[in-house]
Amino acid sequence: MSELTFELNEEQQLLREEVRRFAVERIRPGTAERDKNHEFPKDIIAEMAEMGLLGMMVPEAYDGAEMDVLTYAIAVEELATVCPSVAVTMSVTNSVCCWPIQEFGSDEVKEAVLPELAAGGAIGGFGLTEPGSGSDAGSMKTVARLEGDEWVIDGEKAWITNGAYGKYFVVLARTSPGKGTQGISAIVVPSDAPGFRVGGSEEKMGLKASNTTALYFDSCRVPASYLLGEEGKGFRIAMATLDHSRVGIAAQSVGIHQRALELAVSYAKERVQFGVPIAKHQAIQFKIASMATELAAARTLTYYAASRGHSPEAGRLASQAKLYASEAANRACWEALQIHGGNGFCEDYEIARLYRDVRITTIYEGTSEMQRMVIARHLTR
Amino acid sequence: MYIQLNDEQKMLRDEVRRFADEVVKPIAKETDEKGIFPTDVIRQAGEMGLTGVAVPEEWGGAGMDVISYCIVVEEISRVCGSTGVILSVNNSLVCDPIMKFGNDEQKELFLKPLAAGEKLGCFALTEPGAGSDAAALRTTARRDGDDYVLNGNKVFITNGTHADVAIVFASVDLALGHKGITAFLVPAEIDGYSHGIHEYKLGVNGSGTTELAFEDMRIPAAFRLGEEGEGFKVAMSTLDGGRIGIASQAVGIAQGAFEEAVQYAKEREQFGKPISSFQAIQHYLADMSTELDAARLLTWKAAWTKMNRKRFTLEAAQAKLYSSEMAQRVTNLAVQIHGGYGYIREYNVERYFRDARITEIYEGTSEIQKMVIANWVLNQG
């Protein structure tokens, strides 16, 4: 039996070093510019595909890196310290596109799409949310019907990360009207399927270098074998996928939190007021102590959830990690900006972008309120 | 990264939980209300090896690891915060420093009976004018032949009314500041040693807190713990370990309150249904469980770092800061969920709420923890 340890294994440590080096050398130099220009990091994503970062948990048989969830979370964290937009582009491809396909897909669909996603440079997305259906995902209106050996999909999805650049999307649609969440199915939709159309890119508050669009389905046709799992099991697949993917958003939050702390520390040491660096003032010191402590708590919860991915508690642990890490990261960015004073309110300083970027973490892949519902369900049943 | 208890640790947890539920819990309310030191419980705990959990068997202890020690303090505190701190002090503030700084004669004479539960120890550092600023203590130790003669007063000494042995910090030369501080092993029956009456406190009211007075108290030089002038180092390194104990105590108190809150929320009906079906209550419970997990993980991480002979000052301070403040929030919500009943002495949560308060104060206030953490992050990170 293994002994309790908080140490990362060698593979995890090596990967952290590799991703960190790549992030600092290749991603950081352009982060501010891409944010300003709302420019999607196409070249960087292509390089990440070559490094195996887009199909990290995909089995080797489908050209993936077949790594564990914790290793994946560490990669997301490292990318997020440097560019949260790149991190979400990557995490969405890994955890809400590749993962449900590898877990629930037919051999046919796995062979058709996974190698391309894992190693071929394609990225993917997840089509769950609709204009009228956010937290209440079960109320979706998009429908799909089987015609011969094809699914025919009609409807509209909103706020889809990687919308304009994704090659494959896991789309949730109602296949049996009147059956509530039991009538929803998950289907893989390639972006070149007839009847598929992408809306314009959303103007967001943050994550400006990630791409977010609506998706439109107008009698959109895909092969019958692109159904994931069984018909009517789509809602459960979506929930299982989110349980899994929340660890990624928790890790993204941890990465942002880490960077906010680093920026606060270096600014506090340099900025002189009342004749001394502001780091000498207890008020500033205590903010930094709180940020560091909450970062340790968030990171530990996240790694714990990632390392316990197959336990019966996995859903609760992922929700706890996502809830805590995202809210802690928001507090950390708020405090880091406060430490920067007026400079922090100017976009010349990195903390201004982080403050915008972090805001989404308590909202997407399940709001904080939804995480609390998930956790409470485990506690009171 | 592997965070699960091994078989031995699980067995210990089950055994201590049974002892806590069957022996400690039935008298916890009376212990608190009347301020009765739970002598008989501590005797039984000693027989079970809970008074020297991490002390090697050759010195009278149970020979277990630091995680096991955390489990013991958590499980006991889950039913009685007073008993939790009594054990925490004996283990980590008394046995630990003798183990680390004592010679074999001192271990034979003092550690063996303390670890085995035949004697009880206390830790006498704080003085009326020296709390957070421990180095400002005024108790003196004058060398006289083969003895030291001690004079001074200590306050807020946990276990003070019942201790057989005190570790006393005194200065051999006040002009030397913290470099004059020296630690002594003091048998309570020695001439010139006296303790005051039990202090009636807001919480942990059964922990025998009192004042100590030393009047021309003659201590053989052989009872000096460590070198002359080494006492401040002894105190600080001891408190690093003690903080892991208090973090565990805070986790235990919060766990006890949380369990009562879940139970009550499921049973209590208002508006025709259990209050656990209301979202406000569900979200309280979700936050409580999330913060509890985070605190326990931080505490185990500090324990694991200590076990692996690494510097653990930062981890212990973060665990103590986070866990104590978590316990305050969690017990507060437990009272809130209980409504009016939570304010009534018949219910346990009001005791948990009062007991949690001290964890933010003793063995270094939250403010001291933040100073330690900020120093680490700003200057040594």
Interface residues (C-beta under 8 A of the other chain):
Chain A: M1 S2 E3 L4 T5 F6 E7 L8 N9 Q12 L70 L261 V265 A268 K269 A279 Q282 Q285 F286 I288 A289 S290 A292 T293 E294 A296 A297 A298 T300 L301 Y303 Y304 S307 R308 R316 L317 S319 Q320 L323 Y324 E369 Q371 R372 M373 V374 I375 A376 R377 L379 T380
Chain B: M1 Y2 I3 Q4 L5 N6 D7 Q9 I67 V262 A265 K266 S276 S277 Q279 Q282 H283 L285 A286 D287 S289 T290 E291 D293 A294 A295 L297 L298 W300 K301 W304 T305 E315 Q318 L321 Y322 E367 Q369 K370 M371 V372 I373 A374 N375 W376 V377 L378 G381
